[in-house]
Amino acid sequence: MLELLGKNAKKAAILLGKAGIEEKNQALLAVADALECKKEYLIEENQKDIEYAKKNHMSEALIDRLAINDSRIKGMAEGIRQVASLEDPIGAVSDMRKRPNGLMIGKKRVPIGVIGIIYESRPNVTADAFSLTFKTGNAVILRGGSDAINSNKAITNVIRETLEGCGVTPDAIQLVTDTSRAIATKMMQMNEYIDVLIPRGGAGLIQSVVKNATVPVIETGTGNCHVYVDKDADLDMAVRIIDNAKTQRLGTCNTCESLVIHKDIVEEAVPVIVSALKAKEIEIRGDKESRNLDSYIIPATEEDWGMEYLDRIISMKIVDDMDEAIAHINRYNTKHSEAIVTENYHNAQKFLNEIDAAAVYVNASTRFTDGFEFGFGAEIGISTQKIHARGPMGLEALTTTKFIIYGDGQIRG
């Protein structure tokens, strides 16, 4: 089965690489409309996954990631429309220069080819992945988790039917319906057909792909994101940012999981932060210094400092100075998103310069690390590695370049 998908994807990639801008955009807009028109069907199929998840006692945060509703379908459609409105990077020529021998050498942006995506319990990834790969002239092979299989099938069906109606190859998107680990491992080794593999999910999935894949991998990371409250922070702002970063959605990789607070302001800061988090039923696990300030805080273990909870839990660490805060964050973070709350320009710049992460914020919630919020329309994932792409991956991250050379008969002596 996988080999057939691979062959179909290779053929589709050739056709998509030749597709014009208007052809791609019109198909994307048609898919966005179709998803909204078929919302009852999508929600009905998603409900099967939700019921299965509840029977298997899936956590509140993970069920939230799995759920499809009117608002999220509208969000998927809007994301696709925004992708359609973005400038198409394919065909752009840059760095054209003339060599002393008269050769004109430049770079042209082209599709990667076939992109494989292995992901968990996030049906919106199906729509996001399609829109971005399609716009960039790539074919995509998707392998979602068993938890969302009905939802993923439904979204894929709507997309394929719409593409066919537009006269576009439906094999631009294909879904692996066998959710076994054996099939996933086999997909990781389809070098003949897949040009790059992108995992999206928890630490276990990502490490499994990195360990087992022979296909090149763009690693998207888990999110142990921190908010550091500096000694020069506006505390009202800090509370608002922490509340949003932690509680707006529990199950996302850009959710704040760890707090770091400067010792000079703890007597004022800790009670108001605890009060806000307690009101949202967030458990706080802290060091000895923080526990001495509020009895609501329970002891943290070494494991807590590096934990992506995806739950109503957060860690709290008190530090002596800025350098200790930066060292603690760089030691335990997952290179995803980190924030400082401060009114001190020097400290803000120091934090921006020295924190090792894909996205670093001053006085804003980590929840903004998202392709839609960054103006990419959607994202294929948030890369926490440093090669090829880093941070939310939009259109350009799904392209590569080739050198183009114009001559007038030059030969090398």
C-alpha positions as a printed NumPy array, in Angstrom:
array([[  0.   ,   0.   ,   0.   ],
       [  2.744,   2.477,   0.958],
       [  4.62 ,   1.872,  -2.274],
       [  1.508,   2.725,  -4.284],
       [  1.056,   5.93 ,  -2.295],
       [  4.695,   6.766,  -2.945],
       [  4.394,   6.196,  -6.695],
       [  1.209,   8.253,  -6.849],
       [  2.845,  11.06 ,  -4.878],
       [  5.873,  11.153,  -7.191],
       [  3.619,  11.485, -10.225],
       [  1.519,  14.147,  -8.491],
       [  4.612,  16.135,  -7.508],
       [  5.664,  16.395, -11.174],
       [  2.233,  17.768, -12.126],
       [  2.082,  20.15 ,  -9.158],
       [  5.547,  21.474,  -9.944],
       [  4.18 ,  22.669, -13.289],
       [  0.956,  24.169, -11.884],
       [  0.421,  27.9  , -12.249],
       [ -0.202,  30.329,  -9.416],
       [ -3.856,  30.954, -10.283],
       [ -4.598,  27.241, -10.693],
       [ -3.225,  26.508,  -7.232],
       [ -4.957,  29.455,  -5.583],
       [ -8.359,  28.682,  -7.107],
       [ -8.112,  25.075,  -5.915],
       [ -7.161,  26.217,  -2.409],
       [-10.145,  28.588,  -2.23 ],
       [-12.444,  25.797,  -3.425],
       [-11.119,  23.479,  -0.693],
       [-11.68 ,  26.157,   1.971],
       [-15.294,  26.575,   0.844],
       [-15.829,  22.807,   0.73 ],
       [-14.599,  22.289,   4.293],
       [-17.129,  24.826,   5.566],
       [-19.912,  23.376,   3.432],
       [-19.181,  19.86 ,   4.71 ],
       [-18.79 ,  20.881,   8.37 ],
       [-21.639,  18.653,   9.577],
       [-19.954,  15.621,   8.016],
       [-16.572,  16.603,   9.504],
       [-17.991,  17.126,  12.995],
       [-19.936,  13.857,  12.81 ],
       [-16.792,  11.9  ,  11.932],
       [-14.762,  13.768,  14.546],
       [-17.328,  12.829,  17.186],
       [-16.442,   9.165,  16.64 ],
       [-12.851,   9.989,  17.583],
       [-13.94 ,  12.042,  20.601],
       [-16.108,   9.221,  21.924],
       [-13.248,   6.75 ,  21.486],
       [-10.875,   9.137,  23.288],
       [-13.222,   9.512,  26.245],
       [-13.639,   5.747,  26.534],
       [ -9.856,   5.487,  26.678],
       [ -9.649,   8.207,  29.364],
       [ -7.654,  10.638,  27.25 ],
       [ -6.753,  13.838,  29.13 ],
       [ -8.765,  17.028,  28.821],
       [ -5.912,  18.776,  26.99 ],
       [ -5.505,  15.988,  24.42 ],
       [ -9.247,  15.784,  23.765],
       [ -9.171,  19.531,  23.184],
       [ -6.424,  19.052,  20.574],
       [ -8.512,  16.359,  18.902],
       [-11.823,  18.205,  18.77 ],
       [-13.34 ,  19.776,  15.649],
       [-16.15 ,  22.321,  15.939],
       [-17.657,  25.15 ,  13.872],
       [-15.001,  27.594,  15.031],
       [-12.078,  25.289,  14.244],
       [-13.44 ,  24.37 ,  10.824],
       [-13.799,  28.072,  10.111],
       [-10.2  ,  28.498,  11.303],
       [ -8.982,  25.739,   8.985],
       [-10.789,  27.318,   6.04 ],
       [ -9.498,  30.781,   6.891],
       [ -5.96 ,  29.438,   7.16 ],
       [ -6.238,  27.932,   3.669],
       [ -7.625,  31.201,   2.271],
       [ -4.772,  33.102,   3.831],
       [ -2.267,  30.702,   2.261],
       [ -3.962,  31.292,  -1.105],
       [ -3.522,  35.044,  -0.64 ],
       [  0.188,  34.807,   0.115],
       [  2.853,  35.381,  -2.504],
       [  3.885,  32.147,  -4.189],
       [  7.594,  31.572,  -3.56 ],
       [  7.991,  29.069,  -6.402],
       [  9.964,  30.401,  -9.34 ],
       [ 11.471,  33.364,  -7.5  ],
       [ 15.032,  34.033,  -8.681],
       [ 17.608,  35.568,  -6.349],
       [ 21.335,  36.255,  -6.089],
       [ 21.757,  36.548,  -9.84 ],
       [ 25.3  ,  37.705, -10.532],
       [ 27.686,  37.867, -13.454],
       [ 30.977,  35.987, -13.246],
       [ 34.178,  37.284, -14.869],
       [ 33.753,  34.672, -17.625],
       [ 30.334,  36.093, -18.492],
       [ 28.22 ,  33.326, -16.897],
       [ 25.088,  34.587, -15.138],
       [ 24.525,  32.438, -12.024],
       [ 21.521,  32.682,  -9.717],
       [ 19.19 ,  30.686,  -7.494],
       [ 15.633,  29.684,  -8.324],
       [ 13.169,  28.579,  -5.65 ],
       [ 11.55 ,  25.195,  -6.427],
       [  9.351,  22.588,  -4.691],
       [ 11.006,  19.952,  -2.513],
       [  8.917,  17.203,  -4.145],
       [  7.148,  14.716,  -1.879],
       [  6.77 ,  15.583,   1.788],
       [  5.81 ,  12.995,   4.401],
       [  4.179,  14.099,   7.649],
       [  3.653,  11.868,  10.689],
       [  1.475,  13.485,  13.34 ],
       [ -0.762,  12.879,  16.343],
       [ -4.305,  13.812,  17.357],
       [ -4.48 ,  17.176,  15.56 ],
       [ -6.985,  16.97 ,  12.662],
       [ -6.291,  20.583,  11.678],
       [ -2.771,  19.469,  10.679],
       [ -4.367,  17.606,   7.772],
       [ -5.762,  20.83 ,   6.301],
       [ -2.739,  22.972,   7.201],
       [ -0.281,  20.483,   5.717],
       [ -2.26 ,  20.232,   2.51 ],
       [ -2.543,  23.985,   1.978],
       [  1.144,  24.697,   2.49 ],
       [  2.485,  21.749,   0.504],
       [  0.013,  22.333,  -2.326],
       [  0.807,  26.042,  -2.598],
       [  4.506,  25.218,  -2.871],
       [  3.971,  22.582,  -5.557],
       [  4.688,  19.587,  -3.306],
       [  2.71 ,  16.362,  -2.931],
       [  2.1  ,  15.211,   0.636],
       [  1.694,  11.8  ,   2.257],
       [  0.068,  12.047,   5.676],
       [  0.105,   9.517,   8.48 ],
       [ -1.991,  10.669,  11.451],
       [ -2.556,   8.919,  14.751],
       [ -5.215,   6.317,  15.411],
       [ -6.946,   8.747,  17.804],
       [ -7.945,  11.024,  14.911],
       [ -8.312,   8.529,  12.068],
       [-11.993,   9.237,  11.331],
       [-11.431,  13.002,  11.363],
       [ -8.363,  12.764,   9.129],
       [-10.142,  10.52 ,   6.64 ],
       [-13.072,  12.932,   6.451],
       [-10.906,  16.021,   5.876],
       [ -8.808,  14.181,   3.285],
       [-11.926,  12.955,   1.476],
       [-13.309,  16.489,   1.201],
       [ -9.988,  17.821,  -0.098],
       [ -9.492,  15.046,  -2.672],
       [-13.055,  15.338,  -3.992],
       [-12.671,  19.101,  -4.332],
       [ -9.327,  18.84 ,  -6.141],
       [-10.791,  16.351,  -8.59 ],
       [-13.663,  18.74 ,  -9.239],
       [-11.108,  21.454, -10.006],
       [ -9.295,  19.252, -12.511],
       [ -6.283,  18.866, -10.195],
       [ -4.736,  15.525,  -9.281],
       [ -6.274,  14.352,  -5.984],
       [ -3.   ,  12.563,  -5.22 ],
       [ -1.628,  15.937,  -4.173],
       [ -2.764,  14.665,  -0.743],
       [ -2.798,  11.033,   0.381],
       [ -3.534,   9.602,   3.799],
       [ -2.002,   6.437,   5.23 ],
       [ -5.026,   4.786,   6.842],
       [ -3.048,   1.996,   8.523],
       [ -2.036,   3.557,  11.87 ],
       [  0.213,   0.709,  13.032],
       [  3.762,   1.42 ,  14.189],
       [  5.144,  -0.971,  11.603],
       [  3.653,   1.08 ,   8.773],
       [  4.902,   4.307,  10.343],
       [  8.438,   2.882,  10.528],
       [  8.244,   1.727,   6.928],
       [  7.14 ,   5.22 ,   5.877],
       [ 10.192,   6.669,   7.667],
       [ 12.391,   4.658,   5.319],
       [ 10.738,   5.412,   1.957],
       [ 13.771,   7.221,   0.546],
       [ 12.794,   6.293,  -3.005],
       [  9.567,   8.279,  -2.768],
       [  9.695,  10.785,   0.119],
       [ 12.113,  13.717,  -0.054],
       [ 11.696,  14.969,   3.514],
       [  9.813,  13.792,   6.602],
       [  8.267,  16.096,   9.213],
       [  7.035,  14.69 ,  12.547],
       [  4.457,  16.636,  14.565],
       [  3.522,  15.449,  18.044],
       [  4.909,  14.563,  21.428],
       [  8.484,  13.803,  22.387],
       [  8.004,  10.053,  21.91 ],
       [  6.822,  10.392,  18.31 ],
       [  9.507,  12.902,  17.374],
       [ 12.339,  10.846,  18.842],
       [ 10.993,   7.708,  17.182],
       [ 11.113,   9.431,  13.787],
       [ 14.575,  10.892,  14.385],
       [ 15.871,   7.487,  15.506],
       [ 14.267,   5.301,  12.835],
       [ 14.068,   7.468,   9.725],
       [ 16.422,   7.096,   6.803],
       [ 14.508,   9.822,   4.953],
       [ 15.849,  13.322,   5.851],
       [ 13.903,  14.763,   8.832],
       [ 12.955,  18.287,   9.831],
       [ 12.558,  17.974,  13.586],
       [  9.626,  19.799,  15.145],
       [ 10.025,  19.909,  18.885],
       [  8.059,  19.621,  22.043],
       [  7.471,  22.811,  23.993],
       [  8.799,  23.35 ,  27.485],
       [  8.28 ,  27.112,  27.176],
       [  9.263,  29.556,  29.93 ],
       [  8.139,  32.985,  31.062],
       [ 10.822,  34.852,  33.013],
       [  9.536,  37.631,  35.275],
       [ 12.424,  40.083,  35.6  ],
       [ 13.039,  42.322,  38.602],
       [ 11.94 ,  45.271,  36.434],
       [  8.702,  43.662,  35.262],
       [  5.285,  45.304,  35.233],
       [  3.508,  42.763,  37.458],
       [  0.034,  43.391,  36.042],
       [  1.435,  42.68 ,  32.589],
       [  3.289,  39.619,  33.875],
       [  0.119,  38.118,  35.354],
       [ -1.835,  38.685,  32.122],
       [  0.916,  37.133,  30.007],
       [  1.37 ,  34.113,  32.294],
       [ -2.378,  33.523,  32.511],
       [ -2.698,  33.601,  28.72 ],
       [  0.467,  31.63 ,  28.01 ],
       [ -0.548,  28.837,  30.389],
       [ -4.335,  28.663,  30.383],
       [ -5.598,  29.869,  26.991],
       [ -5.005,  26.339,  25.634],
       [ -3.345,  23.635,  27.694],
       [ -2.483,  21.177,  24.942],
       [ -0.313,  23.19 ,  22.561],
       [  3.458,  23.172,  22.159],
       [  3.64 ,  26.954,  22.662],
       [  1.906,  26.831,  26.06 ],
       [  3.988,  28.07 ,  28.99 ],
       [  5.038,  25.141,  31.189],
       [  7.671,  26.843,  33.383],
       [  7.971,  30.101,  35.308],
       [ 11.218,  31.767,  36.362],
       [ 11.04 ,  34.706,  38.767],
       [ 13.738,  37.14 ,  39.952],
       [ 14.288,  36.973,  43.731],
       [ 14.032,  40.768,  44.203],
       [ 10.299,  40.787,  43.407],
       [  9.116,  37.409,  44.691],
       [  7.284,  38.726,  47.769],
       [  5.096,  40.863,  45.554],
       [  5.037,  38.748,  42.417],
       [  4.5  ,  35.193,  43.668],
       [  1.194,  35.803,  45.529],
       [ -0.497,  37.494,  42.555],
       [  0.795,  34.92 ,  40.066],
       [ -0.302,  32.049,  42.308],
       [ -3.715,  33.656,  42.787],
       [ -4.269,  33.938,  39.03 ],
       [ -3.154,  30.36 ,  38.332],
       [ -5.051,  28.952,  41.318],
       [ -8.239,  30.56 ,  39.977],
       [ -7.746,  28.491,  36.798],
       [ -7.017,  25.328,  38.836],
       [ -3.387,  25.168,  37.756],
       [ -1.15 ,  23.074,  40.015],
       [  2.183,  24.791,  40.741],
       [  5.338,  22.794,  41.429],
       [  8.106,  24.947,  42.817],
       [ 11.517,  25.071,  44.449],
       [ 12.039,  25.628,  48.178],
       [ 12.196,  29.425,  47.838],
       [  8.843,  29.649,  46.074],
       [  7.184,  27.183,  48.464],
       [  8.252,  29.356,  51.405],
       [  6.19 ,  32.165,  49.897],
       [  2.915,  30.313,  49.292],
       [  1.627,  27.035,  50.703],
       [ -0.351,  26.33 ,  47.506],
       [  2.914,  25.472,  45.746],
       [  3.985,  21.824,  46.009],
       [  7.571,  20.491,  45.723],
       [  9.111,  20.247,  42.261],
       [ 11.466,  17.451,  41.252],
       [ 14.41 ,  17.691,  38.866],
       [ 12.16 ,  16.172,  36.183],
       [  9.698,  19.051,  36.499],
       [ 12.161,  21.654,  35.189],
       [ 12.222,  20.008,  31.752],
       [  8.621,  18.78 ,  31.567],
       [  6.088,  19.545,  28.831],
       [  2.959,  18.928,  30.921],
       [  0.153,  19.641,  28.429],
       [ -1.984,  19.729,  31.561],
       [ -3.058,  21.989,  34.432],
       [  0.458,  22.001,  35.905],
       [  3.308,  24.516,  35.811],
       [  6.736,  24.73 ,  37.45 ],
       [  8.151,  27.751,  39.301],
       [ 11.836,  28.56 ,  39.875],
       [ 13.262,  31.533,  41.813],
       [ 16.612,  32.848,  40.542],
       [ 19.194,  35.24 ,  41.955],
       [ 19.831,  37.185,  38.771],
       [ 19.399,  37.413,  35.012],
       [ 22.352,  35.162,  34.249],
       [ 20.913,  32.369,  36.385],
       [ 17.537,  32.766,  34.667],
       [ 19.104,  32.462,  31.211],
       [ 21.255,  29.497,  32.263],
       [ 18.241,  27.684,  33.761],
       [ 16.095,  28.25 ,  30.664],
       [ 18.813,  27.221,  28.225],
       [ 19.493,  24.064,  30.236],
       [ 15.911,  22.838,  30.455],
       [ 14.089,  24.32 ,  27.468],
       [ 13.266,  22.522,  24.238],
       [ 14.452,  25.395,  21.996],
       [ 10.842,  26.355,  21.215],
       [  9.535,  29.643,  22.658],
       [ 10.737,  31.722,  25.629],
       [  9.532,  35.053,  27.037],
       [ 10.773,  37.77 ,  29.376],
       [  8.556,  40.319,  31.084],
       [ 10.581,  43.445,  31.804],
       [ 10.63 ,  47.224,  31.46 ],
       [ 14.443,  47.177,  31.339],
       [ 15.725,  47.596,  27.767],
       [ 19.19 ,  46.203,  28.552],
       [ 17.725,  43.06 ,  30.146],
       [ 15.325,  42.588,  27.244],
       [ 18.183,  42.741,  24.747],
       [ 20.341,  40.399,  26.826],
       [ 17.489,  37.874,  26.935],
       [ 16.92 ,  38.136,  23.172],
       [ 20.629,  37.684,  22.472],
       [ 21.446,  34.84 ,  24.863],
       [ 18.357,  32.605,  24.935],
       [ 18.682,  29.643,  22.565],
       [ 15.203,  29.115,  21.115],
       [ 13.307,  29.353,  17.844],
       [ 11.165,  32.248,  19.128],
       [ 12.119,  34.688,  21.89 ],
       [  9.611,  37.243,  23.202],
       [  9.764,  40.485,  25.165],
       [  6.541,  41.339,  26.994],
       [  4.261,  38.966,  25.061],
       [  2.737,  35.51 ,  25.429],
       [  4.496,  32.455,  24.015],
       [  1.129,  31.445,  22.532],
       [  1.879,  33.601,  19.479],
       [  4.409,  31.098,  18.091],
       [  2.115,  29.938,  15.346],
       [  2.116,  30.14 ,  11.568],
       [ -1.249,  31.912,  11.43 ],
       [ -0.207,  34.501,  14.025],
       [  3.113,  35.095,  12.246],
       [  1.275,  35.814,   9.   ],
       [  2.107,  32.526,   7.244],
       [ -1.548,  31.52 ,   6.917],
       [ -0.831,  28.164,   8.496],
       [  2.224,  26.162,   9.458],
       [  3.604,  22.756,   8.673],
       [  5.135,  22.605,  12.146],
       [  7.427,  24.533,  14.462],
       [ 11.013,  23.529,  13.849],
       [ 13.301,  23.514,  16.88 ],
       [ 16.382,  22.531,  14.91 ],
       [ 18.811,  24.984,  13.339],
       [ 19.368,  23.629,   9.833],
       [ 17.107,  24.503,   6.865],
       [ 14.223,  25.926,   8.909],
       [ 13.644,  27.188,  12.456],
       [ 10.424,  28.266,  14.164],
       [  6.989,  28.206,  12.496],
       [  7.453,  26.746,   9.027],
       [  5.506,  28.513,   6.317],
       [  5.748,  28.414,   2.543],
       [  9.437,  29.158,   2.078],
       [ 10.435,  26.378,   4.487],
       [  8.763,  23.884,   2.125],
       [ 10.892,  24.874,  -0.828],
       [ 14.469,  24.383,  -1.873],
       [ 16.628,  26.114,  -4.467],
       [ 18.525,  25.14 ,  -7.545],
       [ 21.237,  27.093,  -9.303],
       [ 20.374,  28.385, -12.747],
       [ 23.197,  29.372, -15.095],
       [ 22.961,  31.39 , -18.309],
       [ 25.848,  31.288, -20.724],
       [ 26.682,  32.182, -24.296],
       [ 28.997,  29.324, -25.203],
       [ 31.488,  29.351, -22.302],
       [ 33.632,  26.247, -21.801],
       [ 35.975,  25.583, -18.914],
       [ 39.69 ,  25.63 , -19.676]])
